[in-house]
Amino acid sequence: MSATLNHEYFDALRNFALKLEKAAHGTKQSIISDALAYFGWSNHHKLYREMDKHGLKYSKRKTRSDKGKTAQDETALEMVAATLHTGSRSNGKQMMEVPNAISILSQNGYNFMSKSTVNRLLRERNMNAKAMQRDSAATQLRSLHPNHVHQIDPSLCVIYYDPESKKVKGSNVFQNLADESAFYKNKPDSFSKTAKLRVWRYVCTDHTSGHIWVKYYSAAGESMQLVADFILWCWIKQQEREAHGLPYILYVDRGTANIAKPVKRLCDSLNVDLRTHDTGNSRAKGQVENANNIVEKLFESRLLLEPVKSVDEMNDAVFAWQNAYNADLIPNYDAKLSRTNKSRLDVWRTIHTAAYSKHLRICPPEQICRYMLSYEPVERKVKNNYVITFVHPAIGTSVPYLLEGLLGVLIGEKVRVAPIILDGSTDILVFTKDPLSGKEIVHQVQVDERDEFGFSLAGSVIGEGYAALADDQIDGNKKAANALAYAGLSQEDAEKARKKHDTPFNGEINAHSHLKDIQHTAAFATKGHEIDVPEMFIPEKGEKRLDALDARMQISEIIDRPLSVAEAEWINDQEVYPSKLNEIAQYVKSGALSRPQLKVVGDH
């Protein structure tokens, strides 16, 4: 008899369980034999497992008082669970298994019962590898209105076009369907054959309405150019397509093409918050993942029945399909959004109602958007009034922007600037760094309005009061330093005390007195070499030396000629005493000054 769960099976199982529960001592074996014969099972373990599985009581025995308790060391069990968890891969493959974990941990001071006991305990406590690979609970997310959140996701299409391949029988088409091995990453030969022929499917969804945009590209791989072209195609109004406009938030994968600097700059300039999902977190983009599946099953399956010649024809066909699908106009197919029971297009159209019309933000012309893709932010130096100047493309001339009070803006430092091009805006984006975390901060700043005389409207009027500029980080640091150095004084008095060089910190800082207490290590005394001083420079006891002028005059008189410049300079550098004038004069007269000279420094 089949063990499939049905009423007859369950009733029979329950009857045998009741008989076992009420059976007298020594009579259970015959009941078990009857049950095994009835179900066609070979042993009683199967019978007990099925009864346990369906919650059937078959024994009079009381529950053991030690049920749920175990002699297995809890710490060792937790270490096994942790080891299993670290040995699991994102693709579901389990590299570390229980026997291996027990073997390793047993050599690291952990003790275990039998492997079956460890497996059972892990399973009962949901600590086994299978349990810990289950997805975490998913938070329900909602968006507020159409064009609040868009999600995009590229996917490799299994259809490709090869002009060198055989035509589809009965047509002039080179459409091919690649099996999985053609794109399998571990088979590079197969992969390279289709590298230049591959077709990428780019899909975008509006989170609120579920509206789907889809476009195909022939390319070897994802690129920034494809991402930019696709999002502009979605956001700019197209002929024969109603849904359009900028989202407030755009979710993408963390791929390098999606978050490339040009794409980020474009989104910043359009006031679109570009956000990324964690790598491999497919649940975070579940809607657009599902949209990819919808396109593959509901559209690409049609190409197998009615092939097209190229990617261009593919896009023509999918444009018609997505319009029909979003409007729920595909014959004999229900394409309504299940949570509203309306077509996706009808839900998107609520953006035209009074409650949501302000959220239909028109994307600037494609030419301007593509200009922003190639635009690099420029540097501007912050003046001492927190003003920078910038030529905004919407204005065409240099205009001032006031950056007072913005985090990361310092007088004299440079900031990076880029224009916002949405709806004729003249605002700019100012990029600074958080002084604590070092992360980039983006500020949106308006033009500093001026009066007819060119004065800033934010300036204080003379005679009507004076409003000091807000402190920046450096000003704050200065005030904090003053408050610490001159505690108890106002900022004004503290600054005066600093400028007068009053002793800070109430004179409590020992700045140099402690140097007297330093215990210096003893050094070996080295005997120096004494230099013999010429006799003519050694004075008589108590003798005072002549000043340089007297010495020159008396020596010149003794040698009976004027001194040369070199001789005069040499005498100026010597210590000349009256008793030695004749010796020095004879030395000068001898012409010895043409040779290297000794110089005596210091008093004797």
Number of C-alpha atoms within 10 A of each C-alpha: 9 8 11 9 9 9 9 10 14 17 11 14 19 18 14 19 22 15 16 20 16 13 16 9 7 7 12 15 13 11 15 19 14 13 20 16 13 12 15 12 15 11 13 13 10 12 19 15 12 14 18 12 9 12 10 19 14 19 14 10 7 6 8 7 7 7 7 8 7 11 8 15 12 13 11 18 21 13 15 28 22 16 20 22 21 12 15 18 12 8 8 11 11 16 12 17 17 19 14 14 17 23 12 14 16 13 9 9 8 16 15 18 13 11 12 11 14 21 16 14 18 19 14 11 9 13 21 22 25 14 13 15 17 9 8 7 6 8 8 5 7 10 13 10 20 27 28 19 21 26 25 26 20 24 16 18 20 18 18 21 21 17 12 7 11 12 15 14 8 6 11 12 18 19 22 18 13 14 10 11 12 18 21 12 12 9 11 13 12 15 17 14 12 17 17 15 17 23 22 23 19 22 23 27 25 25 23 18 24 23 27 27 26 23 21 23 20 19 15 15 16 18 14 18 14 19 21 21 12 21 21 20 16 23 20 17 16 11 6 9 13 12 23 20 19 26 26 18 17 21 20 24 22 15 15 11 19 26 18 16 16 21 22 19 24 24 24 22 23 24 18 18 16 20 16 17 15 13 10 11 10 13 13 20 20 12 19 27 20 12 21 24 14 13 20 15 11 13 16 20 12 12 16 13 8 9 19 21 17 17 19 14 13 17 16 14 16 20 17 12 18 21 20 15 24 25 18 20 16 14 9 7 9 13 18 20 18 11 7 11 11 16 22 23 22 17 21 22 16 15 18 13 9 8 10 15 14 10 17 17 17 16 21 18 13 14 8 14 20 16 11 24 19 13 15 13 16 13 16 17 16 21 16 11 13 20 16 21 18 20 15 19 15 15 12 9 10 12 16 16 21 20 23 17 14 19 16 19 23 23 17 13 13 17 19 15 23 23 26 25 24 21 12 11 17 18 20 23 21 23 20 21 15 13 12 7 7 10 10 12 14 18 15 18 18 15 17 18 14 14 9 6 6 8 13 15 11 12 13 13 11 7 6 7 8 10 10 8 11 12 14 17 16 12 12 12 12 14 17 12 13 23 17 14 18 20 14 10 15 13 16 10 13 22 17 14 17 14 9 9 9 13 13 16 13 10 10 8 10 8 8 8 9 8 9 7 8 8 7 6 6 6 6 6 6 6 6 6 6 6 6 6 11 10 10 17 19 16 17 12 7 7 12 15 18 16 14 16 11 13 23 23 13 16 23 19 13 15 15 11 10 13 18 10 8 11 17 19 13 16 21 15 12 20 22 23 19 15 16 16 19 15 14 21 21 14 13 20 18 11 10 11 14 10 7 7 9 11 14 14 9 7 7 14
